[in-house]
Amino acid sequence: MSLASLSPELIEKILNLLPIRDILRCRLLNRYVHSVYHGSFKLRYKASLSNSGFIDNEFSTLSVADKRIALAASHNAWIHLAPILKYRIDTPFVVDFNVSLSEGMLYVINMNTAVLPRDDGLEFCDVAALDLARKSDGNGDDLSGRARWKISKHSRVADGSPRFTCRLELATSLYEHDIYAEAHSSWNEPNATVFMVSICLYRYSDLNGRPRERPKEVKHIWLMNSRTKSPQISLQISGKHVVVLLSSGQIVHVFIYDFISDVLLMAFRVPLHTYDQNSIVFLDESTLLFPNSRSGKLDIFRIPERPTFEPVAPFLSLNLPTLSPNISHHSITCTADPIPLSERSYFEFGGQQASRHSNSLRSTLRPEKGFLKDAKASLCIFTFEIELDLPDQSSDDDGRPYYFTLVVHRSALLKVIALYTDPLPPPSSNQNTGQTHQYQWHTLDDSSMRMRDPLTRRIHINPEKAHVQETRHISRWVIPSAPRSVSWDDWGPPITRWFNHENMPAGDTTKGWGERCVRLPVKVYPRIYGSDTDDSESGPEGQYPYIVLDFRQQTISATWAMLSNDPTMASDVVEAVSLTENTLTFHQSIISASSQTTTSSNTRIENWRRSIGPTGVHVEPKTTQFCGEVVDYLRPNQALLVNYTTPLLDNFNIFRYPVVSSLPYLARASRELVNWSQVLMDDERLVGYYIGDEHHSVQVRQFN
C-alpha cells in the first residue's frame, strides 16, 4: 500500500506522531528534489516516456530536449486527432486486402503481377513495400513523387535448381535484426505431390526495386514436407525466436525455432481450427499465447531454452466467456503490436555476431526517431468470428458471421499469468518425495489492475500432486500436462473491454498499435448521413470520421480528474468533449443497468443511440441493426470517456451469460471525414486504403 492511497486525515495523524524537525527536513528535501526534477530535461523526458508507454531509442541523434518536445507534440496530436502531416500515395496496381503495417513499412500484395507456370496453374504475386517514414523535405501535400515502392520479386529458380516456388507469408524484424522472413512452398516438378515448406531470412537493407534481383538469403530454415501446395501459414519473430503456425490437411503444426543457434526448440501438432492463422501472440520473448477456437480458451506456453522432447501442452489456460448451446467460435485471431524486443539480440552478419547495440544496425533503427513504443504497455486485440443461423435474421444477414473484439493490455495478461503460476522450488536433498511443503498466501497490491478478491491472492500448486523425478545430478518437478484453467469471471471483467461489430468484419475496420486502436464506423455513417446503400462488401459509399480509442491509463486519469472537478475545463484535456444531457443520462443508465439483465441494458443503450442523431435528427430504429457500439455514433470532433463497467451488446444471445467489461478508454472522433475501405495504424501514423472507381491510393495521417 502506497502513501498516496491513504486519506489526508490518516496521513495527518501519522505526521502528528513524528518529530516536527523530521517533517520539516522532508519538506525541504521534497522542495529540493522538485526543483532538481523540473530543471533536468533528462528526468522529465524519462518521466514522459514512462507515462506515455515508450522506451528511449539510444541510437537517435536528437538531443534530450528535442526528444521531449517531439514526444509532447506527438501526444497532443493524438489527443486532438490533429495530424501534423497528410499525404497520399497512389498505387499503380491492384492491392489484395491482405495488407500489413510493421515498423514503419507498409506491405501489400501486387495482384497485377503473376508468374504463372503453365503446367501448374498457380498464381504467384510480388510483395510491394512502402517506406512511410516521415519525409523531412517537402510540404507533405503529395509525396507520391518521392516515395518509392520496393518490390520483392518472386523467383522460380532457387539455389541453381529448376524449382517452382510459391510465397506464402511475410514477417519482419527490422528494428532488431534488419531482416524480413518469407515462408515458401517449393517443388521440383510441375506434377509434384510433395512440397517442401521452408522459411528464408533476408536482409531488409538489400531489398530494392530492381526487377530481377533478389536480396541475399541470410538463412534458410526447412520446416516440413507437405501434401498441400499452398498451406496456410503464419509466422512471427521476436528476439531470437521464429514461431510458425502451419495448417496442412486436418492438422495445425506449430514450430518454435531459434534462428540464432539453428535449433528447433519445440514442435507439436493440434487438430485443425484449434489455433487459427494470425493468432501468434508474444507476451514477452519467452511466453506465447494462442487463442484456442475449439475450447474457447487462451492457451499460454513457455518457450524452452533448450530443445524439448517431452509432450507439449500449455501450462495455463484462460477461459473466455461461454457461448450459448449450438454456437461455436468460427475463428479467434489476435494482433498485439509492437512485438517485444529482447534486451540484447544477436544475428550473424557475414559470419560475425552483431549486437543490436552495435553500429551495424544504426540505419535500421531509424536514428531520427527519438523513442520507440514499449511492447509491454501495448494492447492485445482479439477478434472473434462466430457463424449464426438464426430464424429471426433478415434475409440479408442469413449465414453471415458476427464479430466481436476483446481488448486487454499485454502487461495485464502477464500479471494474471504470474498470479496463477508460481515456480516450484526443487526439493532439497534431505526431503522425502512425498513430503508436504507449506507455502504462504501472498496478498498483492490490486490497485493497478482493480481486481476483485479472486485475483488478490497468489495461487500455488500443491507439491503433493506433482511427480518428482530423481536423477544423480538434479531433482526437478514435473507438472502434469493438463493445464491449469482459470475461469473468465476470475480474470477477465476487471481488465478487458468488449466491442460488438455485428456483421462487419472487424479485421478491416479495427486495428491497434500500442495502447490505441482505430475504428471505422462504416455501418453507421453511410446510413445516418444519407448514403444510398449499406452494402459494406463494396466499400462504404458515404464518408465518416475515424474513431481512435485511447486505453492509456494516464490519459484516462487526467481526463477523469478534469471532468470530475469542473466539466467546463474539459477542453484543457481533450478539445470539445461531448458532455451533453444525453451523454450524462447514458452514463447514469449504464451504471444502474450493471446489475440488471442484458435485455434492459441493451434497451437503454439503443434508446440513447437513437436520441443522438446528427443535427438533432431522429434516427430510425432500423439503424440500430447495423452496429452495436455507441462510439460509432460519435459525430466529428466529439469525444466520450468510458470509465465504468458496461455489458456487451448481445442482441442474439450468443453468449450464455451476460458479459461485462471494465477497462476504461477515451474515444475521439476526428474532424476529418474519410471513405477508407481499410485502416492500419502504428505509433506514428494512420494508414487508410482508398478504393475508387478509377484509382487506388494509400492515405497517410502522420502524428509524429
C-alpha positions, 0 to 999 in steps of 0.5 A: 500500500502506497502513501498516496492511497491513504486519506489526508486525515490518516496521513495527518495523524501519522505526521502528528506522531513524528518529530516536527524537525523530521517533517520539516527536513522532508519538506525541504528535501521534497522542495529540493528534489522538485526543483532538481526534477523540473530543471533536468530535461533528462528526468522529465523526458524519462518521466514522459516516456514512462507515462506515455508507454515508450522506451528511449531509442539510444541510437537517435541523434536528437538531443534530450530536449528535442526528444521531449518536445517531439514526444509532447507534440506527438501526444497532443496530436493524438489527443486532438486527432490533429495530424501534423502531416497528410499525404497520399500515395497512389498505387499503380496496381491492384492491392489484395486486402491482405495488407500489413503495417510493421515498423514503419513499412507498409506491405501489400500484395501486387495482384497485377503481377503473376508468374504463372507456370503453365503446367501448374496453374498457380498464381504467384504475386510480388510483395510491394513495400512502402517506406512511410517514414516521415519525409523531412523535405517537402510540404507533405501535400503529395509525396507520391513523387518521392516515395518509392515502392520496393518490390520483392520479386518472386523467383522460380529458380532457387539455389541453381535448381529448376524449382517452382516456388510459391510465397506464402507469408511475410514477417519482419524484424527490422528494428532488431535484426534488419531482416524480413522472413518469407515462408515458401512452398517449393517443388521440383516438378510441375506434377509434384505431390510433395512440397517442401515448406521452408522459411528464408531470412533476408536482409531488409537493407538489400531489398530494392526495386530492381526487377530481377534481383533478389536480396541475399538469403541470410538463412534458410530454415526447412520446416516440413514436407507437405501434401498441400501446395499452398498451406496456410501459414503464419509466422512471427519473430521476436528476439531470437525466436521464429514461431510458425503456425502451419495448417496442412490437411486436418492438422495445425503444426506449430514450430518454435525455432531459434534462428540464432543457434539453428535449433528447433526448440519445440514442435507439436501438432493440434487438430485443425481450427484449434489455433487459427492463422494470425493468432501468434501472440508474444507476451514477452520473448519467452511466453506465447499465447494462442487463442484456442477456437475449439475450447474457447480458451487462451492457451499460454506456453513457455518457450524452452531454452533448450530443445524439448522432447517431452509432450507439449501442452500449455501450462495455463489456460484462460477461459473466455466467456461461454457461448450459448448451446449450438454456437461455436467460435468460427475463428479467434485471431489476435494482433498485439503490436509492437512485438517485444524486443529482447534486451540484447539480440544477436544475428550473424552478419557475414559470419560475425555476431552483431549486437543490436547495440552495435553500429551495424544496425544504426540505419535500421533503427531509424536514428531520427526517431527519438523513442520507440513504443514499449511492447509491454504497455501495448494492447492485445486485440482479439477478434472473434468470428462466430457463424449464426443461423438464426430464424429471426435474421433478415434475409440479408444477414442469413449465414453471415458471421458476427464479430466481436473484439476483446481488448486487454493490455499485454502487461495485464495478461502477464500479471494474471499469468504470474498470479496463477503460476508460481515456480516450484522450488526443487526439493532439497536433498534431505526431503522425502518425495512425498513430503508436504511443503507449506507455502504462504498466501501472498496478498498483492497490491490490486490497485493497478489492475482493480481486481476483485478478491479472486485475483488478490491472492497468489495461487500455488500448486500443491507439491503433493500432486506433482511427480518428482523425478530423481536423477544423480545430478538434479531433482526437478518437478514435473507438472502434469500436462493438463493445464491449469484453467482459470475461469473468465469471471476470475480474470477477465471483467476487471481488465478487458473491454468488449466491442460488438461489430455485428456483421462487419468484419472487424479485421478491416475496420479495427486495428491497434498499435500500442495502447490505441486502436482505430475504428471505422464506423462504416455501418453507421455513417453511410446510413445516418448521413444519407448514403444510398446503400449499406452494402459494406462488401463494396466499400462504404459509399458515404464518408465518416470520421475515424474513431481512435480509442485511447486505453492509456491509463494516464490519459484516462486519469487526467481526463477523469480528474478534469471532468470530475472537478469542473466539466467546463475545463474539459477542453484543457484535456481533450478539445470539445468533449461531448458532455451533453444531457444525453451523454450524462443520462447514458452514463447514469443508465449504464451504471444502474443497468450493471446489475440488471439483465442484458435485455434492459441494458441493451434497451437503454443503450439503443434508446440513447443511440437513437436520441443522438442523431446528427443535427438533432435528427431522429434516427430510425430504429432500423439503424440500430441493426447495423452496429452495436457500439455507441462510439460509432455514433460519435459525430466529428470532433466529439469525444466520450470517456468510458470509465465504468463497467458496461455489458456487451451488446448481445442482441442474439444471445450468443453468449450464455451469460451476460458479459461485462467489461471494465477497462476504461478508454477515451474515444475521439472522433476526428474532424476529418471525414474519410471513405477508407475501405481499410485502416492500419495504424502504428505509433506514428501514423494512420494508414487508410486504403482508398478504393475508387472507381478509377484509382487506388491510393494509400492515405497517410495521417502522420502524428509524429 
